[in-house]
Amino acid sequence: MSVWDAIRREYIYLSSVLRTVLMIRRLKPEARRTIVDVVEGWAQKTPNAPALYYLDTVMSYAALDARANQYANWALTLGLKPGDPVALFMENRTDFVCAWLGLFKAGLCAALINTNQRGQALAHSIEIVGARHLIAGAELASCLPETESFFTVKPQFWIEGSDSDFDRALSATSASSPGCTPREHVRQKDRAFYIYTSGTTGLPKAANFSHMRMLFMMSGFLGALQPKPGDRLYDALPLYHATGGVCAVGIALLSGASLIIKKRFSVSEFWSDIHKYDATMFVYIGEMCRYLLNAPEGPHEQDHHVRAITGNGLRPEVWPQFQKRFAIPRIVEFYGATEGNVSMLNYDGTVGAVGRVPEYIEHMLPTRVVRFDVEKEIPVRGPNGLCIECEFNEVGEAIGGISTKAGRNFEGYTKAADTEKKILHDVFKKGDSWFRTGDLMRRDALGYFYFVDRIGDTYRWKGENVATSEVTQALSVIPGVREANVYGVKVPGMDGRAGMVALVVDGDFDVLALSPRLRLPHYGKPVFLRLQPEIAVTGTFKQRKVELVKDGFDPSELPDPVYWLNPNTDRYENLTPAIYADIVADHVKL
């Protein structure tokens, strides 16, 4: 890197950070300013400016504010106490934003329910936060009867859409502002949302999400992307999730720009939508980008005015291809967990990095990487009982220092036990507390952080740690591999876990040629292959692994073709029940 490149890098970083710091300086626990004040300000200043696009409708800032007022005035008739939650179970559309904004105006908070939840999980998500009322979209109303047997106390269901009684009641409700009195008790430290974990390892957990954290996340992107009135941000991610429902919404509403809401992500409609709405930005999840890259070429891929995109999970092997094929001028990758206090942005677009925290700014963003025992799944401690910080480029768990400052507090979950599991005590000195991200990362000498794997996904085989992300990256360049989901499975009598991968392939895939083509050490090559028609994902496109791990590798129990890596031939061969029995009996050495 030349001197001028280094100067440019530091200028981009410092100027972006400075802009962000100036925006968040008003974020204080006792401050009263919330997103309500921002939207009301735009409704007064630019009432006719477009706030939300959905399908063929446009909602102005004045109309957004008025609709939110109707929700607020309706909510005030429910007899709820200040701060009480109302659950929101609705697919992406304008009323989703209007509803939670109206609840804020009424001094209440919103529980953003994952629209994929059903039965016990859905009832649990509502009941765990103590919600006595649920606003459900008409498109999801059929899911509600099956929850009733799981409630201790059934909440009141309000069905929005399809000209329901609730719709008519809302339309008859005043669109005038309820004023500041209903929310006069609200401070930035108070809860705005409950946002839920995916529940892939059990029932969902509800994470607390304050107004201060909400504004902190929203403001961070303003310094990086510099959105302005006239920008249009395309959002095809779920509004119940932090990336789609907080980051994307905040980029638009804080800057007076427009948010384009898509009901759900569609590969075939994506670039047509970008062209149709003349989007200037969009938010992404890494898997979404991979889907787009795997799709056949189509019109409007480069016929657009997109100037920047932001999101997380864009894999290093996908990044350059995606940026070149779709002519994306700027990619701002970020890192941040919904419930966590570790957040960072990759301001200058360094490929593969999830963010950057140079040493000279660590006091403002205390994020470190500590040594980690993959087998025991706990950080390593030295003779003094304290954790050991990793050297540059050494893989360990990323942690974030907990304090009362904006963005550094860990607000936790509804259950204290769940909160405590995420806190690491006595890390670098007795008495300190740090948030555990659950992610393995490495940090280079310039302060760039690189995601390696989720804790629990990395497994140990043949005495070596194997990161599923590295195996996935090696598989991604193999002809015919469309998708790969890598995980570890227990083999009776063997230490650690053997690598296994669920693959979606096309006609170019040659299983016999796979092993020689894999640029991995012998211990890193998957021992077992499972060919599936599709990979199961969560509502935010994260690959589901728990069910695959439980399925194991017994071919007689699986509906899909299964192969094993024969160490004698270094070829993947059909795994028969007889060979499986020999492996389990330890007659075949893997």
Beta strands, then each sheet from edge to edge (+ up, - down):
strand 1: 50-54
strand 2: 57-60
strand 3: 85-89
strand 4: 109-112
strand 5: 133-137
strand 6: 156-160
strand 7: 191-196
strand 8: 206-210
strand 9: 232-235
strand 10: 258-261
strand 11: 281-285
strand 12: 308-312
strand 13: 331-336
strand 14: 343-345
strand 15: 355-356
strand 16: 367-370
strand 17: 372-373
strand 18: 378-379
strand 19: 396-401
strand 20: 423-425
strand 21: 433-443
strand 22: 448-454
strand 23: 459-461
strand 24: 464-466
strand 25: 481-489
strand 26: 498-505
strand 27: 528-531
strand 28: 562-566
strand 29: 571-574
sheet 1: 2+ 1- 10- 9- 11- 12- 13- 14+
sheet 2: 6+ 5+ 3+ 4+ 7+ 8-
sheet 3: 15+ 22- 21+ 19- 16+
sheet 4: 15+ 22- 21+ 20-
sheet 5: 17+ 18-
sheet 6: 23+ 24-
sheet 7: 25+ 26- 27- 28+ 29-
end
